[in-house]
Amino acid sequence: MSASAVGPVLIGIDIGTTSVKAVMVGSSGVLLDSFGASHPMDRPASGAAQQDPAGWMTLVDTALARFATHAEGKSVAAVGITSQVNTHVFCDATLNALHPAITWQDTRAAKDAEALNRQIDDDAKIAALGAPTPIDASHALSRMAWMARTQPDVWAKTAHVMAPKDYAIARLTGEISADPLASIGLAGTDLRYADAILELVPEAARFLPTLRDPLDVAGRMKTGGPFAGVPVAVGTMDAWTAMFGLGVAEEGQAMYLSGTSEVMGLISQKRARTLGVVTFPDWRGITLHAAPTQSGGASLVWLSRLLGRDVKALGDLAEKATIRADSPLFLPHLEGERAPLWDPKSRGGFAGLASASGPEELVASVMEGVAFSARLALEALELSGERKVETLRHGGGGAASNVWCQIRANALGRMLERVRVSEAGAQGASVMAGVACGLSRDMPSATRSLVATDRLFMPDTEAARIANDRFEAYKDLYAALSPVTAKMSDAD
């Protein structure tokens, strides 16, 4: 296509937990090119989950180099970047990473989090943040306290504590900034850092980047070639960005994003201040209630290793299984659980295994258990936003499996509208870049023109009835295993 045929071109990049994905799109949303490559997770100790920031940047640079050679490379108007949230890079004044990035899955700071959380009650959190957002092991302050306690040499050299997307933007433009939406548990309803929170860790404020609006231009590309001087949007975290990539930007709309974890989101101006839910500050008329779980697609990856089969082949196995009342039940707390339980000590488990249980039943059980974790999160969102959700926009890598989508619809008892674009985060980042550079008026109008659905999944009446009973058993399983896993954790 010629530049005149597609209009100004946008690039969106998503630095995810398992891979970097990027898209190159025309201003009307037509996909011109895409890129995706995985990067490893290092788990050197119990509770550790860390990554090399240089690995992210290698893939980001590779994606940009690919797009630079495209026929439309000279028509790029803006770049948007998003990333996994509650992952932190400790770097020096010259932007050299001093330590592997501590990802959101890392629970080593759990004890530091407990100590910080005890210092501030829910009323004080509500006054500072607008919601009783917990200080957990993935909180930036918990990571700072852990680093200062366990690696004082790194802490002494630290000049910046940054999210992956902010680190990437700084490396590409030389400008250091962050946004309030991705600063979970740090920014209040006024979209500024909450002093009452930051004061829990002395000098924390000096390590955090200046907050800017997600639709501001953070800086311009320093690289040579066709992208020199191209503006880069401040952007925000993957959940918000993917929400836009799923076409959710208006009051009452809800999303189900499936990737390494499951992320549930609901836009509602009402705030019931429900425990376990992350309620973001109102931004441009959008109030997002979000509930991220700990292990979605990660549970299926774990099972694929256990069974010695490719992840994509597991969907074929699940199609051969029928979930009955007596089928095995799975608790997907392989690395603890986030919303709405926020329990880093919980661990996964199967219940109801029999000698006849085979790979097919185990795959279906894992898929269902992940869906139940999403239902628990969704029900908390409905309380928080005081809205009943009937339909969710569904997308992400975990949505590619038709059988898993149907299991989810049955387990939730809700309709799922799967979107056509699979890379929701990267697509959403490109949309935000388009608004930031003035190609679109606002996010609702941009998403309405961008996102198309692929298929509607309706709950099966009988399967949903069985799922309701099994969901109650799922909650009982967590309650029953909690004291056991707590004793095992204490033993460590």
HELIX and SHEET records of a PDB file:
HELIX    1   1 ALA A    3  VAL A    6  1                                   4    
HELIX    2   2 PRO A   53  ALA A   68  1                                  16    
HELIX    3   3 GLY A   73  SER A   75  5                                   3    
HELIX    4   4 ALA A  110  ASN A  117  1                                   8    
HELIX    5   5 ASP A  122  LEU A  129  1                                   8    
HELIX    6   6 ALA A  140  THR A  150  1                                  11    
HELIX    7   7 PRO A  152  LYS A  157  1                                   6    
HELIX    8   8 PRO A  164  THR A  173  1                                  10    
HELIX    9   9 ASP A  195  LEU A  198  1                                   4    
HELIX   10  10 ALA A  204  PHE A  207  5                                   4    
HELIX   11  11 GLY A  225  PHE A  227  5                                   3    
HELIX   12  12 ASP A  238  GLY A  245  1                                   8    
HELIX   13  13 GLY A  297  LEU A  307  1                                  11    
HELIX   14  14 VAL A  311  GLU A  319  1                                   9    
HELIX   15  15 PRO A  359  GLY A  385  1                                  27    
HELIX   16  16 GLY A  397  ALA A  400  5                                   4    
HELIX   17  17 ASN A  402  LEU A  412  1                                  11    
HELIX   18  18 ALA A  424  ALA A  436  1                                  13    
HELIX   19  19 MET A  443  LEU A  450  1                                   8    
HELIX   20  20 THR A  461  ALA A  491  1                                  31    
SHEET    1   A 4 LEU A  31  SER A  38  0                                        
SHEET    2   A 4 SER A  19  GLY A  26 -1                                        
SHEET    3   A 4 VAL A   9  ILE A  15 -1                                        
SHEET    4   A 4 VAL A  76  SER A  83  1                                        
SHEET    1   B 2 GLN A  50  GLN A  51  0                                        
SHEET    2   B 2 ALA A 101  ILE A 102 -1                                        
SHEET    1   C 2 VAL A  89  CYS A  91  0                                        
SHEET    2   C 2 HIS A 160  MET A 162 -1                                        
SHEET    1   D 2 VAL A 217  ARG A 220  0                                        
SHEET    2   D 2 PRO A 231  ALA A 233 -1                                        
SHEET    1   E 7 VAL A 278  THR A 279  0                                        
SHEET    2   E 7 LEU A 288  PRO A 292 -1                                        
SHEET    3   E 7 GLU A 262  ILE A 267 -1                                        
SHEET    4   E 7 ALA A 254  SER A 258 -1                                        
SHEET    5   E 7 THR A 391  GLY A 395  1                                        
SHEET    6   E 7 MET A 415  VAL A 419  1                                        
SHEET    7   E 7 THR A 453  PHE A 457 -1                                        
SHEET    1   F 2 LEU A 329  LEU A 331  0                                        
SHEET    2   F 2 GLY A 349  ALA A 351 -1                                        
END                                                                             
